[in-house]
Amino acid sequence: MHSHGFSVEPETLMRQAWKTAEEWSDRAIEYYDSQFGEGYSKEHPEMISAFLNACALDQIAGWLATYDRVGLEVKVSSSGVIE
């Protein structure tokens, strides 16, 4: 636990992950179908994948910025895993 006003249990993040992915997927489908026509998303699943990757990277950047703002150290293992 951190004394900086926020903390999240790993189990909470695990339970939330699929809900986040589902929300992002729904938004991606709505966006691409509205821009390029009904069914575009189904014909181009790579676009949904790219959208999900962009959302995930943006969320990671937000967490890292929050950690930096409150003065928490972020450690990254040699394999690239944030500890």
Contact map, one row per residue, 1 for C-alpha under 8 A:
11100011000000000000000000000000000000000000000000000000000000000000000000000000000
11111110000000000000000000000000000000000000000000000000000000000000000000000000000
11111100000000000000000000000000000000000000000000000000000000000000000000000000000
01111100000000000000000000000000000000000000000000000000000000000000010000000000000
01111110000000000000000000000000000000000000000000000000000000000000000000000000000
01111111000000000000000000000000000000000000000000000000000000000000000000000000000
11001111100000000000000000000000000000000000000000000000000000000000000000000000000
10000111110110000000000000000000000000000000000000000000000000000000000000000000000
00000011111110000000000000000000000000000000000000000000000000000000000000000000000
00000001111111000000000000000000000000000000000000000000000000000000000000000000000
00000000111111100000000000000000000000000000000000000000000000000000000000000000000
00000001111111110000000000000000000000000000000000000000000000000000000000000000000
00000001111111111000000000000000000000000000000000000000000000000000000000000000000
00000000011111111100000000000000000000000000000000000000000000000000000000000000000
00000000001111111110000000000000000000000000000000000000000000000000000000000000000
00000000000111111111000000000000000000000000000000000000000000000000000000000000000
00000000000011111111100000000000000000000000000000000000000000000000000000000000000
00000000000001111111110000000000000000000000000000000000000000000000000000000000000
00000000000000111111111000000000000000000000000000000000000000000000000000000000000
00000000000000011111111100000000000000000000000000000000000000000000000000000000000
00000000000000001111111110000000000000000000000000010000000000000000000000000000000
00000000000000000111111111000000000000000000000000000000000000000000000000000000000
00000000000000000011111111100000000000000000000000000000000000000000000000000000000
00000000000000000001111111110000000000000000000000110010000000000000000000000000000
00000000000000000000111111111000000000000000000100110000000000000000000000000000000
00000000000000000000011111111100000000000000000000000000000000000000000000000000000
00000000000000000000001111111110000000000000000000000000000000000000000000000000000
00000000000000000000000111111111000000001000000100110000000000000000000000000000000
00000000000000000000000011111111100000001000000100000000000000000000000000000000000
00000000000000000000000001111111110000000000000000000000000000000000000000000000000
00000000000000000000000000111111111000000000000000000000000000000000000000000000000
00000000000000000000000000011111111110011000000000000000000000000000000000000000000
00000000000000000000000000001111111111111000000000000000000000000000000000000000000
00000000000000000000000000000111111111000000000000000000000000000000000000000000000
00000000000000000000000000000011111110000000000000000000000000000000000000000000000
00000000000000000000000000000001111111010000000000000000000000000000000000000000000
00000000000000000000000000000001111111110000000000000000000000000000000000000000000
00000000000000000000000000000000110111111000000000000000000000000000000000000000000
00000000000000000000000000000000100011111110000000000000000000000000000000000000000
00000000000000000000000000000001100111111111000000000000000000000000000000000000000
00000000000000000000000000011001100001111111101100000000000000000000000000000000000
00000000000000000000000000000000000000111111100000000000000000000000000000000000000
00000000000000000000000000000000000000111111100000000000000000000000000000000000000
00000000000000000000000000000000000000011111111100000000000000000000000000000000000
00000000000000000000000000000000000000001111111110000000000000000000000000000000000
00000000000000000000000000000000000000000001111111000000000000000000000000000000000
00000000000000000000000000000000000000001001111111100000000000000000000000000000000
00000000000000000000000010011000000000001001111111110000000000000000000000000000000
00000000000000000000000000000000000000000000111111111000000000000000000000000000000
00000000000000000000000000000000000000000000011111111100000000000000000000000000000
00000000000000000000000110010000000000000000001111111110000000000000000000000000000
00000000000000000000100110010000000000000000000111111111000000000000000000000000000
00000000000000000000000000000000000000000000000011111111100000000000000000000000000
00000000000000000000000000000000000000000000000001111111110000000000000000000000000
00000000000000000000000100000000000000000000000000111111111000000000000000000000000
00000000000000000000000000000000000000000000000000011111111100000000000000000000000
00000000000000000000000000000000000000000000000000001111111110000000000000000000000
00000000000000000000000000000000000000000000000000000111111111000000000000000000000
00000000000000000000000000000000000000000000000000000011111111100000000000000000000
00000000000000000000000000000000000000000000000000000001111111110000000000000000000
00000000000000000000000000000000000000000000000000000000111111111000000000000000000
00000000000000000000000000000000000000000000000000000000011111111100000000000000000
00000000000000000000000000000000000000000000000000000000001111111110000000000000000
00000000000000000000000000000000000000000000000000000000000111111111000001000000000
00000000000000000000000000000000000000000000000000000000000011111111100000000000000
00000000000000000000000000000000000000000000000000000000000001111111110000000000000
00000000000000000000000000000000000000000000000000000000000000111111111111000000000
00000000000000000000000000000000000000000000000000000000000000011111111110000000000
00000000000000000000000000000000000000000000000000000000000000001111111100000000000
00010000000000000000000000000000000000000000000000000000000000000111111100000000000
00000000000000000000000000000000000000000000000000000000000000000011111110000000000
00000000000000000000000000000000000000000000000000000000000000000011111111000000000
00000000000000000000000000000000000000000000000000000000000000000011001111100000000
00000000000000000000000000000000000000000000000000000000000000010010000111110000011
00000000000000000000000000000000000000000000000000000000000000000000000011111000011
00000000000000000000000000000000000000000000000000000000000000000000000001111111111
00000000000000000000000000000000000000000000000000000000000000000000000000111111111
00000000000000000000000000000000000000000000000000000000000000000000000000011111100
00000000000000000000000000000000000000000000000000000000000000000000000000011111100
00000000000000000000000000000000000000000000000000000000000000000000000000011111110
00000000000000000000000000000000000000000000000000000000000000000000000000011111111
00000000000000000000000000000000000000000000000000000000000000000000000001111001111
00000000000000000000000000000000000000000000000000000000000000000000000001111000111
